[in-house]
Amino acid sequence: MVRVIDDDGKMMGVFQVPDAVKMAYDKGLDLIEIAPDANPPTCKMMDFGKYKYQLKKKAAESKKKQLVITVKEVQFRPNTDQHDVDFKTRHIQEFLKEGDKCRIIVTFRGREVTHADLGKALLLKIIATLGDTCVIEQAPLIEGKKMSMLLAPAGTGKPPVKPAVKPVAKPQGAAQGATQGSGAGPKGSPAPGAQSSSGNESSLDARVAATGTTGDLKK
């Protein structure tokens, strides 16, 4: 005995198996068992080929909606030639455009690890080249003889948290002295040549620090 549901979803009742199969055959359909553990088992009239096609289509749509993010790795050495650095940096940009994350690794050999600052300078240079196309998920961190950082496409990672800067009040005498002199510009604008040559490096260090990762160098 089986409980039969027609192709419109209407409950037809309980029938003997041969009778239920004949009813489905008369409609040009198949009798598919959909609840074998029920008492009595429940069957439904349907086109089995169409049923399998619908299941396959649903599985394909579900797989298409899944977001797959892979992590690409790009290797460097502290003394990598500038041409190779530019070449690999272009590859990193392509990975980020495709939505993948990228782990950049600088490998040291022998006593090169004592000059870890060269590796960090290289990573900061790569960040400067990439600009706003990436988000730093892991600041440069050295482990053993490898220094690495993790970059994600802009808009996918956590937005960098800007460190709070408290305004410092200048003494009145210093403020008056700043407005005097032949090289001073309009009020509120810096004097020509006042910008420090290390301004770019400071901004990059601040961007790395804003990721929230310590990034301390362990020798």
Secondary structure by P-SEA (a helix, b strand, c coil): cbbbbcccccccccccaaaaaaaaaaacbbbbbcccccccbbbbbccaaaaaaaaaaaaaaaaaabbbbbbbbbbbcccccaaaaaaaaaaaaaaaaabbbbbbbbbbcccccccaaaaaaaaaaaaaaacccccccccccccccccbbbbccccccccccccbbbbbbccaaaaaaaaccccccccccccccccccaaaaaaaaaaaaaccccccccc
